[in-house]
Amino acid sequence: MATITHLSQRTPTVSVDDLLAGFHPSYRFGEVSFETYRPDPAWPTQAEAVTKLRNFASTIGKSKGGFLSNLFGKKKAEKSGMYLDGGFGVGKTHLLASLWHLAPGRKAFGTFVEYTNLVGALSFRQTVEVLSTYSLVCIDEFELDDPGDTVLMSRLMRELSDAGVKIAATSNTLPGALGEGRFAAVDFQREIKVLSEQFDVHRVDGVDFRHRGLPDAPTPLEDDAIEEYAMARYGEKTYAVDEFAELVAHISKVHPSRYRALLAETDVLVLHNVETITEQAVALRFVVLADRLYDKDVPIVASGKPFSELFTPEMMAGGYQKKYFRAVSRLTALAREAQTGEPGQ
């Protein structure tokens, strides 16, 4: 029998342990490995990345040393982190998740946004204290939209590195070029320089999804038919059924660190009357929700406007365009999966 819930009526309580338990590769990368990664022979840097990451994995979990060894010992020759640069779709997340699965000890895997949300939920100092006990911290898709967040993450990574934690990150911009042409603040530039010096940088070449454009959004269904359609297609599942406006208003009151818990019992999302989001702060919250929906592979059955019109043209062309592009692409994939049976990619 189908179960109907409403996300707009749920306000999950998440403990510190629950938050940290969510820092692992998503469902899509839950069982990947270096063996399942298929390097393209046309791009040798893909196979080279596997070799480098395997070698890096062998250094994880070694003795961190103490104050005296740090004071009188020899300066470490190796970098404290690995940084994979490359476009969309070249396998960086697969590689990063493979490293996480292989590495020994306590470890964390999350997106840049998830770590900034963790700091917001715990405080900077408590986040440092907790993650300093880990052997590896993986940061997927380092983002550069906000200089404050980037400075925060640079500080976090520097303190974790000083504590002996190994760090691996991915992005689409080399760390030495982070913020180039975007932010001129002296403090920001100084943090970026420190950040770039922490990593052994490896470029992963390949076909870049950014040149493929957004997938075609399916035509939204008639509003009075979407619930019946969803249940006929998916049967006995747990459905979150919400008015779009109510859901948007609700997530504005729920900390993004709780969005994973918000969706914990949701198999299918049914959205009535999707509208264009016009407020940037609300739009950025919805981007985070889209990421969590995609991580969990939740099909979306919706009415109203197609997800290609979810954000204003100004947003899609502005400083956060990478985030909005990703959200539209992911939501569209989940909607296509629900309406056509094509798996979200």
N, C-alpha and C positions, 0 to 999 in steps of 0.2 A: 504494500500500500504506500502511495506517495505521501511524503511529509512536507508540509508547507511551513516555511519560516519567513521572517522579514528581517533583513539586515538592519533596517532603520530602527528596529526595536531592540537591537542587541548592543550591549555595552560590556564587552568582555573585561574581566580583571586578569591581569597577567603579572605573575611574579617574576623576580629576577631570573630564577632558574628556568621558568617557561620562556622568557625572552631569549636566553642564551641557548636553550635547546633548539630554537628555530634557526640557529646559525649553522646551517649545513646546506649542501647543494640541493636545488629544487628537485621535484619529482622527475623532471626531464633529464637531469644529470645524476640521478640517484645511484646508478650502477655503471657509470662510464669508467674507463681506464685508459692508460696509454696504449694498451693492446687494441682497444676498440676505436681509437683515433686513426683515421685513414689519411695520412699525408698525401697531398697531391704532388706527384713527381715533377710537375711543371713549376712547383714553388718549393725549392729545397729548404727554405727557411722553416717550413712546417715540420719536417723531419728533424731539423736542427733544434727546434724548440723542445721536442720530446727528449732528446739527448741532454739538453741543458737542464730541463726540469727534473729528469731522473737523477742527475748529478746533484742538483740542489736538494732533492728529497733526502739524499744520503747524508746531508749535513744537519738535517732537522732532528731535534731531540738530543743533541750532544750537550755536554755540560755547559751551563750558562756562566759558570765561574762566580766569584763573589767580589766584594769590594777590593780586597787586597790584590786579587789576581788582575782585576781591571786597572788597579793603580800602578802595579809594578810589572804586569805581564806585557808581552809584546802586543803591539797593535795588530788587530786582525787584518789579514790581507784581503779576505773575501768580503763581498758586499753582504749586507744583512737582508737584502731582498731581491726578488726577481720581478721584472716588469715586462709584460708582453704588450707590445704595440701592434695595432693592425686594424683593418676595417671590419665592418659587420660581416659575420658569416664565414670567417676564416678559421673558426674553431677555438678561439681564445678561452671561452667559458668551459668548453669540453676539456681543454688542457689544464685549466686551473682546477676544475673539479677532480680531474685525474690525480693531480698533485695532492689534493686534500685527501682523497681516498687512500693514497699510498703512504702518506706521512704518518709517523708514529705519534703517540701522545695525544694530549688534549688539543683540539684545533677548532678554528672557527672559519666559516665560509659565509659571506654575505655581500650584498651590493654596497656601493658607496653610500647610498641613501639609508640603507638599513643601519650602517654604523653611525651615521650622524643622528639617526633617530634613537639609537641606543644611548648615545651621549645625552640626548635630550631627555630620555627617560630616567637614566641613572645618575647623571652628572659626569663631567669630564674625569674628575679624580677617581670616582668609583669605577668607571669604565677602564681606566688605565690599570687600576689595582686588580680587577678581575681578569682582563686579557693578558696581564703580565705573567699569569700562571699557565698560559697556553704555550705550546711549542710552535704553532703556526697560525697566522692570521691571513686569510685570503680575502682580497677586496676586488670584487668584480665591477667593471665599468666605472673607473674613477671619473668623476664628473667635475666640470669646471665652470658651472653656471654661476656660482656664488663664491666670491673671494673669501667670505667669512667661513663658509663650510670647508673650503680647500685649505685654508690656514689651520682650521681646527683639526682636520684629518692629518695634515702634515705634522702638527704637534703630537697627535696621538701616535702616529707611526714612528716618530723620532723617539718618543719615550718608551714605546714597546721595543724598539730596536736596542735602546740602551739597556733594557732589561733582559736582552738575549733572545727575544722572540723573533723568529723568522717571519718575513712578510712577503707575500706574492700578490701582485696586482695586475689588472688589465685595464686598458683604455684604448682610445682611438687617437691619442695624441702623445707624442714622446714627452717624458717628464720635463726635459729641459725647455720644451716649448709650451708647457702648461701656462695658460693665461696670456700667451703672447698676442699682442694686439687687442687684448680685451680689457685688462685691468692694469693701471699704471701705478697703483699704490706701492710705495717702497716696501712696506712690511710684507705685502703679498709676494712681491718679487723675491724678497729674501727667503721667505718660506719655500717658494717654488725651487730655488737653488738648492736649499738643504734637502728637499724631497728628492730631487733628481740625483743627488750624490749618494743616496742610500741604495740605489738599485743597479743591478746588472741588467741592462736593457737589451731586449731581443725583439727585433722586428719580425712579425709573422705576416708574410705576404700572401696574396690570394685574391680571388674575385670578391669585390666589395659589394655587399648588398645595397649600399647607399645608391648605387647606380641603377638599381632595378626598379626604383620607385615604389610607391605604396601599393599593396594589393587592392584589387577592386572590392569595395564593400558590397555585401549582399543587400538587396532591397529589403528594407524593414517590413515586417509583417503587419497585418491589420491588428490594431490594439486589442480588439475583443476576441482575437483568435490565439494569442501567443501562449496563454497558459495551457489551453487544450492541446496546442501543437507540441509544446515542450513535453507534456506528460505522455502524449501518444508516441513521441519519439524515444523518450528515455525511461518510461515505465516507473517502477518502484524506486525512486531516488528521493533525496532530500533537496527540495527546491527553495531557493531564496527568491521571493516574489516581492518586488518593490516598485513604487513610483520613483522615477529617476530623480525628480526634484526633492523628494523626501530623503532619498539615499544621499544625495549630494549635501543636503543640509546636515544630515547626521554625521557623516565622516568628518565634517568640519569641526565637530565637537569631540571626536575620538582621536587620540594620539596615533600617528601612523605606525608606531611600533606595535600597535595592537591589531593592525589590519589582518595579519596572518591568523590570529586567534578569531577575529571577526568572521573569517571565511572557513573556519575549521570544519564545520559540519555541512558545508554547502557542496552539493554535487553539480547543480545546474543553477544558473542565475537567469531569472526572468525579469526584464526591465520594461516597465511601461513608460511610454512617452519620453524618449531620450531627447534632450534639448542641447543646444550649443551653450557651453560654459563661457561666461563673459568675464569672470573675476579670476585674476591670475592666481591668487592664493588658493582658491577652490580648485582650480585646474591642476595645480601642482599636487594637491592632495589626491585628486583622482588618478593622476599618473602613478602614484604609489599603489593605489588600489588595483590599477590595471596590471602592474607588475606582479602583485600577489595572486591575482586571478590567473595570470599566465603561468606562474610558477606551479600552481595547483591544477592547471589544465581544466578550468571550469568553463564548459560551453555556455554561451550567452544567447538567449532568445530575446529579441528586443523589438519594440515598436518606436515610432517617432522618427527622428532624423538618423541617417546612417552615421557610423562612427567617424567617417571621413569628414563630417561636419561638427565633430564634438568640440573642437577648439576654434577660436576665431582666426581669420587669415593673419591678423597681426601677431597672434601667438605663434602660429606656425612659421612665421618669418622672423621672429624675434630671438632674443638671447637664449631662450629655453627651447628652441626649436628641436634640438636633438631629443629631449625628453618627450615632447609632444609627438614627434614623428614615431618614436618607439611605442608610445602608448596607443596611438591610432593603429599602427601595424599589428600590435598584439591583440587589441580588442577586435579588430577586423578578422584576424585569424580565428579567434574564438567564436565569433559570430558565424563565420563561414563553416566552421566545424559543426555548429549546431544546425545550420540550415541546409548544408550540402553534404555533410559527412566527410569533408576534406579535413585531415588532421591539422591542428594549429601548428605553425612553424615559426 
